[in-house]
Amino acid sequence: MQPEKQPGKQPGKKPCHPYLCAMAAAALAAMAISIWCGMAEAQQSAAASMPRRCSYDIHLQDRAALVLNVSVTCNAGPRVEFDRPGGGGEIAALADYEEGDDGLSLRYRFRLGDLAALANSPDIAQRVGAAVISPLSIWLADPQIPDAEIALRVTADPGLGFALCPPEEDGVRRLRGEDLRFGGYAVFGQFDRRLLSIGDAAIELITFPGRLVLPGPVLERWITDSATAVSQYFGGFPLQRTLLVAVPVAGHSGVIFGRVRGGGGGTILLRLGELVSKAELHEDWMLVHEMVHLGAPFVTGRASWLMEGMATYAEPIIRERAGWHTPAQLWQEFASQMRHGLPALTSESLNAVSSRGIYWGGALFMLLADLDIREHSDGEASLETCFRAILKAGGDTTVRWPRRRVLAACDAATGTGTMARLEDRYVSEAGPLDLDALWKDLGVTLDGGKVVFDETAPRAALRRAITRGAAGD
């Protein structure tokens, strides 16, 4: 039989003093609050550490107006402050927005055709026939989460098409949040497309019906020839998939302009005169120059000279090896043009270089690097060794690297320390360089605008190795 319980007592326990009981109750309550707060903080921390994912459903409608209907939803986590297309002003006025109460969703309609009429620029929006060209960053709302995982699903009304990078996999195109700010070109509406194979890579070519006098197969052959030549320099085409948009310019001939955008995948915009001829294509340098950009990262900071120098130096070498011009034409171009880049190294410094010196100042730096690498490696490595190492490490146009990471990748690949030495000499401060002596050592003399070679010059063998690609292949 159990003993009868008395008030304030438990069997086998001493009674609790009222004050101590109150203190104990308060302590237990505080502990409970602490545990609850700790759990809440842990849940918030777990939510914050979860990968942020945003899903975009984009539908194109209306052949005349080319309206984009966009629905964006992001997963649970901190509220998303969307950077809306255009940010403000006239572009923002072309969209109608509806934002979710929780700040994790956004719906809007964007009148792309109206923007093209307003801007008439491919870097904002430009109409070509029944299509519009516009970069992703213009019409796509940005959740401003650099490491967010972005999934795009794009559809269109019958009779309308779209082309954009990255490539589609199971109906979804994937990119990173940081890609949106630098997003590549996209095309909406009616246009022609061809898929050109370059080894195990592919170029999706976008053209516009009836806009070029040049037959389509001639244009395609020029593109594949250029891509093949670039592949030989890099040991393969830089990207598995590239979008190339050929924009005709009324009343003009020749190759007029080129640009690469890497956010979300490599895209090339190429402006061609509608009267461009077959001869003008293979005589021009611009497409090869832009394709070289595909094989190097966007270099952050004051490093335009590095990006443009790589492309300006490699392009004529690639075209010479392809047989499109002679060694004499290559060295005539170097000897006549690199003098324009000399002040970038000897009086300005590459960090402070003026716009004119970005291209040839950077190319002169690359020539010095190529020669130094070949000499210090006994001909076992070259600047191509650097280019290929950067690309193998993932440094293509779709990523952003600081300057020193690019230069360090070169030095690690060649083991020569070349880039570190040249960086100390010419990047932050200007340094000495006798360019006339360099040409003499290479056996290059300009006589009446034409090159004369001295095959007995001390570094003539290095000059010949550059044109035939003897090292690093």
C-alpha positions in Angstrom: 0.0 0.0 0.0 1.4 3.4 -1.1 1.7 6.1 1.6 -0.7 9.0 1.4 0.9 12.0 -0.4 1.1 15.3 1.5 1.0 18.8 0.0 4.5 19.8 -1.2 6.0 16.4 -0.8 6.9 13.6 -3.1 7.6 10.1 -1.8 11.3 9.8 -1.1 12.0 13.5 -1.7 12.5 16.5 0.7 10.1 19.4 0.4 11.3 22.4 -1.8 11.7 25.8 -0.2 9.3 28.3 -2.1 12.1 30.7 -3.0 14.3 27.8 -4.3 11.4 26.3 -6.2 10.8 29.7 -7.9 14.5 30.0 -8.8 14.5 26.4 -10.2 11.4 27.1 -12.2 13.0 30.2 -13.7 16.2 28.3 -14.5 14.2 25.6 -16.2 12.3 28.2 -18.2 15.5 30.0 -19.2 17.0 26.7 -20.2 13.9 25.9 -22.3 14.2 29.3 -24.0 17.9 28.8 -24.6 17.3 25.4 -26.1 14.5 26.8 -28.3 16.5 29.8 -29.4 19.5 27.5 -30.1 17.3 25.2 -32.2 15.9 28.3 -34.1 19.3 29.6 -34.7 20.5 26.2 -35.9 17.5 26.0 -38.2 18.2 29.5 -39.6 21.9 28.6 -40.0 21.0 25.4 -41.8 18.6 27.3 -44.0 21.3 29.9 -44.7 23.8 27.2 -45.5 21.5 25.4 -47.9 22.3 26.0 -51.6 20.2 28.8 -52.9 18.3 27.7 -56.0 16.2 29.8 -58.3 14.0 28.4 -61.1 13.0 30.6 -64.1 10.1 29.7 -66.4 10.3 31.9 -69.5 7.8 31.9 -72.3 8.1 33.9 -75.6 4.9 35.0 -77.3 3.6 37.5 -79.8 5.5 37.5 -83.2 5.4 41.3 -83.5 6.1 42.5 -80.0 8.2 39.5 -78.8 7.0 39.5 -75.2 8.8 37.5 -72.5 6.6 36.1 -69.7 9.0 35.3 -66.8 8.2 33.5 -63.5 11.0 33.2 -60.9 10.9 31.2 -57.7 13.7 30.8 -55.2 13.9 28.2 -52.4 13.5 29.0 -48.7 16.0 31.3 -47.1 16.7 35.0 -46.7 14.4 37.3 -48.7 15.6 37.8 -52.3 16.0 41.4 -53.4 15.7 41.0 -57.2 17.6 43.3 -59.4 14.9 43.9 -62.0 15.7 44.2 -65.7 16.9 47.7 -66.5 17.1 48.7 -62.8 15.0 51.8 -63.6 14.2 54.3 -66.2 13.0 53.5 -69.7 14.0 49.8 -69.7 12.2 49.1 -66.4 9.1 50.7 -67.8 8.9 48.0 -70.4 8.1 45.4 -67.8 5.0 44.7 -65.6 5.9 43.2 -62.2 4.1 41.1 -59.6 6.3 40.2 -56.5 5.4 37.5 -54.0 4.7 38.5 -50.4 7.6 36.4 -49.1 10.2 38.0 -51.4 11.0 34.6 -52.9 9.1 34.9 -56.2 8.6 37.3 -59.0 6.5 37.4 -62.2 6.9 39.9 -65.0 6.2 40.5 -68.7 9.0 42.1 -70.6 8.4 43.8 -74.0 11.6 42.9 -75.8 10.5 44.2 -79.2 9.8 47.6 -77.7 13.2 47.7 -76.1 14.8 46.9 -79.4 13.0 49.8 -81.1 14.2 52.0 -78.2 17.9 50.9 -78.1 18.8 49.4 -81.5 22.0 48.0 -80.0 22.9 44.3 -79.7 24.4 45.0 -76.2 20.9 46.1 -75.1 18.5 44.9 -77.7 18.5 45.0 -81.5 15.9 43.8 -84.0 17.1 42.0 -87.1 14.2 41.1 -89.3 11.7 39.1 -87.3 14.1 38.5 -84.4 15.7 40.4 -81.5 19.2 40.0 -80.0 19.7 40.8 -76.4 22.1 39.7 -73.6 20.7 37.7 -70.6 21.6 40.5 -68.2 19.2 42.9 -69.9 15.9 41.0 -69.6 16.5 38.5 -66.8 15.8 39.5 -63.2 18.9 38.9 -61.0 18.4 37.5 -57.5 21.8 39.0 -56.6 23.0 35.7 -55.1 26.4 35.0 -56.8 26.5 31.4 -55.8 22.9 30.6 -56.5 22.1 27.7 -58.8 19.9 28.9 -61.6 17.7 26.7 -63.8 16.1 28.2 -66.9 13.2 26.6 -68.7 12.4 28.4 -72.0 9.4 27.8 -74.2 7.9 29.7 -77.1 4.6 30.0 -79.1 4.5 28.1 -82.4 6.5 29.8 -85.1 8.9 31.5 -82.6 12.3 30.3 -81.6 15.0 31.1 -79.1 18.8 30.5 -78.9 21.0 31.1 -75.8 23.7 29.6 -73.7 24.2 27.4 -71.8 23.1 24.3 -73.7 19.8 22.6 -72.8 19.8 19.4 -70.8 16.5 17.6 -70.2 14.7 20.9 -70.9 16.7 22.9 -68.4 19.6 25.4 -68.9 21.8 25.7 -65.8 24.0 28.6 -64.8 25.3 30.4 -61.7 23.9 33.5 -60.1 27.1 35.5 -60.9 26.6 34.6 -64.6 23.5 36.8 -64.9 25.4 40.0 -64.6 27.7 39.0 -67.5 25.2 36.9 -69.4 25.8 36.1 -73.0 23.8 37.0 -76.1 20.4 35.4 -76.7 18.2 35.5 -79.8 14.4 35.4 -79.9 11.9 35.3 -82.8 12.5 33.9 -86.3 16.0 33.1 -87.5 18.1 30.3 -89.0 20.4 28.0 -87.0 23.1 25.5 -88.0 25.2 23.3 -85.7 28.8 23.2 -86.8 31.0 20.4 -85.5 34.6 21.2 -84.5 36.1 18.0 -83.4 34.1 17.0 -80.3 32.9 20.6 -79.8 30.1 22.4 -81.6 29.3 26.0 -82.6 25.6 26.9 -82.9 25.5 29.5 -85.7 22.6 31.9 -85.8 21.9 33.8 -89.1 18.9 35.8 -90.4 17.1 34.9 -93.6 17.9 36.9 -96.7 20.2 39.3 -94.9 23.6 38.3 -96.3 24.6 38.2 -100.0 27.2 35.6 -99.1 26.0 31.9 -99.5 25.5 30.2 -96.2 28.0 27.3 -96.9 30.8 29.9 -97.5 30.1 31.5 -94.1 30.0 28.2 -92.4 33.3 27.0 -94.0 35.0 30.2 -92.8 33.8 29.7 -89.2 34.8 26.0 -89.2 38.2 26.8 -90.7 38.8 29.5 -88.1 37.7 27.2 -85.3 39.9 24.4 -86.5 43.0 26.7 -86.6 42.2 27.9 -83.1 41.8 24.2 -82.0 45.3 23.4 -83.2 46.8 26.2 -81.0 44.9 25.2 -77.9 45.0 21.4 -78.4 41.2 21.4 -78.9 38.5 24.0 -79.3 38.2 26.0 -76.0 34.5 25.4 -75.3 32.3 22.3 -75.8 29.5 24.6 -77.0 29.5 28.1 -78.4 26.7 30.3 -79.7 27.8 32.5 -82.6 25.4 35.2 -83.8 26.2 36.7 -87.2 24.5 40.1 -87.4 24.3 41.7 -90.9 24.9 45.4 -91.3 23.1 47.0 -94.2 25.1 48.7 -96.9 28.5 47.5 -95.7 31.0 44.8 -96.6 33.8 43.2 -94.7 33.9 42.0 -91.1 33.0 45.0 -88.9 33.0 44.0 -85.3 33.2 41.1 -82.8 32.6 40.6 -79.1 32.6 37.7 -76.7 30.4 37.4 -73.6 31.0 34.6 -71.2 28.3 34.6 -68.5 26.4 31.4 -68.6 28.3 30.1 -71.6 30.4 31.4 -74.4 28.7 33.6 -77.0 30.2 35.5 -79.9 28.5 38.4 -81.6 29.9 39.1 -85.1 28.8 42.0 -87.2 29.2 41.4 -90.9 28.6 43.7 -93.8 25.7 42.3 -95.8 27.9 42.6 -98.9 30.9 40.7 -97.3 32.8 38.5 -99.8 34.5 35.2 -99.4 37.9 36.8 -99.8 37.2 39.4 -97.1 36.4 36.7 -94.6 39.7 34.8 -94.8 41.7 38.0 -95.0 40.2 39.3 -91.7 41.5 38.6 -88.2 38.5 39.4 -86.0 36.8 35.9 -85.7 40.1 34.2 -84.7 40.8 37.0 -82.2 37.4 36.4 -80.6 37.7 32.7 -80.6 41.0 33.0 -78.7 39.1 35.0 -76.0 36.9 31.8 -75.5 40.0 30.0 -74.3 41.0 32.4 -71.4 39.1 33.7 -68.3 37.8 37.2 -67.9 40.6 38.7 -65.9 39.4 41.0 -63.1 41.0 44.3 -62.0 43.1 46.5 -64.3 44.0 43.6 -66.7 42.4 44.4 -70.1 46.0 44.4 -71.4 46.3 40.7 -70.4 43.1 39.5 -72.0 43.6 41.6 -75.2 47.3 40.9 -75.3 46.8 37.2 -75.3 44.3 37.4 -78.2 46.3 40.0 -80.2 49.5 38.0 -80.0 48.0 34.6 -80.7 45.7 35.5 -83.5 48.2 36.3 -86.3 50.3 33.3 -85.3 47.3 31.0 -85.6 46.4 32.5 -89.0 50.0 32.2 -90.2 50.1 28.5 -89.2 46.8 28.0 -91.0 48.4 29.3 -94.2 46.3 32.4 -94.5 49.4 34.6 -94.5 53.1 34.2 -94.6 55.8 34.3 -91.9 57.0 37.6 -93.5 53.5 39.1 -93.1 53.3 37.9 -89.5 56.6 39.5 -88.5 55.9 42.6 -90.6 52.7 43.1 -88.5 54.5 42.5 -85.2 57.4 44.8 -86.1 55.2 47.7 -87.3 52.5 47.4 -84.7 54.2 46.5 -81.4 56.0 49.8 -81.4 52.6 51.3 -80.6 52.5 49.2 -77.4 56.1 50.1 -76.3 55.1 53.0 -74.1 52.8 50.7 -72.1 55.8 48.8 -70.9 58.5 51.5 -70.8 56.8 54.7 -69.7 53.2 54.0 -68.5 53.2 50.5 -67.0 50.6 47.9 -68.0 48.5 48.7 -65.0 48.2 52.3 -66.1 48.2 51.7 -69.9 46.0 53.9 -72.1 43.4 52.4 -74.4 45.6 52.4 -77.4 48.3 50.4 -75.6 46.0 47.7 -74.3 46.2 45.6 -77.4 49.8 45.9 -78.6 51.3 46.6 -75.2 49.7 43.3 -74.1 50.9 41.6 -77.2 54.5 42.8 -76.7 54.4 41.4 -73.2 53.3 38.1 -74.7 56.1 38.1 -77.2 58.7 38.7 -74.5 57.0 35.8 -72.4 57.0 33.4 -75.4 60.7 34.0 -76.1 61.7 33.8 -72.4 59.7 30.5 -71.8 61.3 28.9 -74.9 64.8 29.9 -73.8 64.5 28.9 -70.2 62.8 25.5 -71.1 65.4 24.7 -73.8 62.5 24.7 -76.3 60.4 22.3 -74.3 57.6 24.8 -73.6 56.1 28.0 -75.1 53.3 30.4 -74.5 51.0 27.8 -75.9 51.9 25.7 -72.9 50.5 28.5 -70.7 47.4 28.9 -72.7 46.6 25.2 -72.6 47.3 24.9 -68.9 45.0 27.8 -68.1 42.2 26.2 -70.2 42.8 22.7 -68.6 42.5 24.3 -65.2 39.0 25.5 -66.2 40.1 29.1 -67.1 37.8 29.7 -70.1 35.7 32.7 -70.9 32.9 31.6 -68.6 34.9 32.2 -65.4 36.5 35.3 -63.8 40.1 35.1 -62.5 42.4 37.6 -60.9 45.5 38.5 -62.9 48.0 36.7 -60.6 46.0 33.5 -60.9 46.4 33.6 -64.7 50.1 34.3 -64.6 50.8 31.8 -61.8 49.0 29.1 -63.9 51.5 29.8 -66.7 54.5 29.7 -64.5 53.3 26.4 -62.9 52.9 24.8 -66.3 56.3 25.9 -67.7 58.4 25.9 -64.5 60.3 28.9 -65.8 59.1 31.8 -63.6 58.7 33.9 -66.7 55.5 35.6 -65.9 56.5 36.5 -62.4 59.7 38.2 -63.7 57.9 40.1 -66.4 55.1 41.1 -64.0 57.7 42.6 -61.7 59.3 44.5 -64.5 56.3 45.9 -66.5 53.0 45.6 -64.7 52.9 47.9 -61.7 55.8 50.0 -62.9 57.4 50.7 -66.2 60.7 49.2 -67.1 63.4 49.4 -69.8 63.1 47.6 -73.2 65.2 48.1 -76.3 62.7 47.1 -79.0 65.1 47.8 -81.9 67.7 45.4 -80.3 65.0 42.8 -79.9 64.1 42.8 -83.6 67.8 42.7 -84.5 68.3 39.7 -82.3 65.3 38.0 -83.9 66.6 38.8 -87.4 63.7 41.0 -88.3 64.3 44.2 -90.3 61.7 46.5 -91.9 62.9 47.7 -95.3 60.4 50.0 -97.0 57.5 48.4 -95.0 58.6 44.9 -95.9 60.4 42.4 -93.7 63.9 41.1 -94.4 65.0 38.1 -92.3 68.5 37.6 -91.1 68.8 33.8 -90.5 72.1 34.2 -88.7 70.7 36.4 -86.0 71.2 35.2 -82.4 67.5 34.4 -81.8 66.4 33.6 -85.4 65.7 30.0 -84.4 63.3 31.2 -81.8 61.5 33.3 -84.3 61.2 30.3 -86.7 59.9 28.1 -83.8 57.1 30.6 -83.1 55.8 30.4 -86.6 55.9 26.6 -86.9 54.8 25.9 -83.4 57.7 23.7 -82.5 57.4 23.9 -78.7 54.4 23.1 -76.5 52.6 21.0 -79.2 
